[in-house]
Amino acid sequence: MTTIGDGELQFEAVSDWPQWPDGLTVQEAVGVVVDSRGRVIASCRGDQSILVFDPDGKLVNAWGGGSFERPHGIWIAEDDTLYLVDDIGHSVRQYTQEGELLRTIGPSGQPSDTGVEGFDHRSLHAAGPFNLPTNLVTASNGDIYITDGYGNARVHAFSAAGELQHSWGEPGTGDSEFKVPHGIGIDRDDRLYVADRENSRIQIFSTAGELLAVWTDVIRPCEVFVGQDDLVYVAELGGRSGMFPWMDVDPTAVGSRMSIFSRGGELLLRWGGGLNPTAADDFYALHDVSVDREGTIYTAEVVASASGRAADSAEGCPTLRKFVRRD
């Protein structure tokens, strides 16, 4: 195994995880969560949209094939139900772990009028939900916060009952403005960490939308996860892969990496950078991160869709990875 970090914060990279069954086509994993039993649930693009693994990496369930136009974000609630984001389908839905649809949150199927064509966010103006939504979290009271996303520049707050309460955000680079709000995390105090990807920063808000802090020591963050250990895990896409068509690809740029911060914003550990993305301690195109109760990290990488505008080939890069916390 490959050891990452030193001192009190060390991880072992687990090789050959998970165990992919024969005959299952998986283009890439776009999201990952862990349920109360320690099972790892991945949102994928391929034959099936949801893959469920036991902690050892054995596939125990698969469902959702053909149910989504393009799977994107995933979140698991306290009751182990799943919230799934379909970005091209402009929808957010809640399911049981067996694949039963419980409800649809907000409007679905038609993009809101933001002036965007396709994924070109450069000409957008903010609007209501949804236009290519990206991810979500649920707060301690059950309220739902959704980043919207590729074709919008807003965070939408819904009640636990699914009613739109308020939204905030405008396109731009200023405070409380966004350029692709791609991911969102939440801590035990219900502070919201928005991965403002193309502004290369994390903006931290109250649930009322009040800006509390801005972190800039990140490169195109895709997702933020706050663990039960109060550490903030950031999946950074970096500048070597997943570029929009109008963006220059710099082969000398820092690539995808994982960063761990304290809740106060102190960088505690960082690894990766994309120079050797097939290596156990490096990444190609991080898209999501989740951490279980024991501190084990699971990551998802978009090894197919991010390779169209990239400095490196994705060949041989795993789409799911596991890093075990050392005592």
Rosetta blueprint (number, residue, H / E / L):
1 M L
2 T E
3 T E
4 I E
5 G E
6 D E
7 G L
8 E L
9 L E
10 Q E
11 F E
12 E E
13 A E
14 V E
15 S L
16 D L
17 W L
18 P L
19 Q L
20 W L
21 P L
22 D L
23 G L
24 L L
25 T L
26 V E
27 Q E
28 E E
29 A E
30 V E
31 G E
32 V E
33 V E
34 V E
35 D L
36 S L
37 R L
38 G L
39 R L
40 V E
41 I E
42 A E
43 S E
44 C E
45 R E
46 G E
47 D L
48 Q L
49 S L
50 I E
51 L E
52 V E
53 F E
54 D L
55 P L
56 D L
57 G L
58 K L
59 L E
60 V E
61 N E
62 A E
63 W E
64 G L
65 G L
66 G L
67 S L
68 F L
69 E L
70 R L
71 P E
72 H E
73 G E
74 I E
75 W E
76 I E
77 A L
78 E L
79 D L
80 D L
81 T L
82 L E
83 Y E
84 L E
85 V E
86 D E
87 D L
88 I L
89 G L
90 H L
91 S E
92 V E
93 R E
94 Q E
95 Y E
96 T L
97 Q L
98 E L
99 G L
100 E L
101 L E
102 L E
103 R E
104 T E
105 I E
106 G L
107 P L
108 S L
109 G L
110 Q L
111 P L
112 S L
113 D L
114 T L
115 G L
116 V L
117 E L
118 G L
119 F L
120 D L
121 H H
122 R H
123 S H
124 L L
125 H L
126 A L
127 A L
128 G L
129 P L
130 F L
131 N L
132 L L
133 P E
134 T E
135 N E
136 L E
137 V E
138 T E
139 A L
140 S L
141 N L
142 G L
143 D L
144 I E
145 Y E
146 I E
147 T E
148 D E
149 G L
150 Y L
151 G L
152 N L
153 A L
154 R E
155 V E
156 H E
157 A E
158 F E
159 S L
160 A L
161 A L
162 G L
163 E L
164 L E
165 Q E
166 H E
167 S E
168 W E
169 G L
170 E E
171 P E
172 G L
173 T L
174 G L
175 D L
176 S L
177 E E
178 F E
179 K L
180 V L
181 P E
182 H E
183 G E
184 I E
185 G E
186 I E
187 D L
188 R L
189 D L
190 D L
191 R L
192 L E
193 Y E
194 V E
195 A E
196 D E
197 R H
198 E H
199 N H
200 S L
201 R E
202 I E
203 Q E
204 I E
205 F E
206 S L
207 T L
208 A L
209 G L
210 E L
211 L E
212 L E
213 A E
214 V E
215 W E
216 T L
217 D L
218 V L
219 I L
220 R L
221 P E
222 C E
223 E E
224 V E
225 F E
226 V E
227 G L
228 Q L
229 D L
230 D L
231 L L
232 V E
233 Y E
234 V E
235 A E
236 E E
237 L L
238 G L
239 G L
240 R L
241 S L
242 G L
243 M L
244 F L
245 P L
246 W L
247 M L
248 D L
249 V L
250 D L
251 P L
252 T L
253 A L
254 V L
255 G L
256 S L
257 R E
258 M E
259 S E
260 I E
261 F E
262 S L
263 R L
264 G L
265 G L
266 E L
267 L E
268 L E
269 L E
270 R E
271 W E
272 G E
273 G L
274 G L
275 L L
276 N L
277 P L
278 T L
279 A L
280 A L
281 D L
282 D L
283 F L
284 Y L
285 A L
286 L E
287 H E
288 D E
289 V E
290 S E
291 V E
292 D L
293 R L
294 E L
295 G L
296 T L
297 I E
298 Y E
299 T E
300 A E
301 E E
302 V L
303 V L
304 A L
305 S H
306 A H
307 S H
308 G L
309 R L
310 A L
311 A L
312 D L
313 S L
314 A L
315 E L
316 G L
317 C L
318 P L
319 T L
320 L E
321 R E
322 K E
323 F E
324 V E
325 R E
326 R L
327 D L
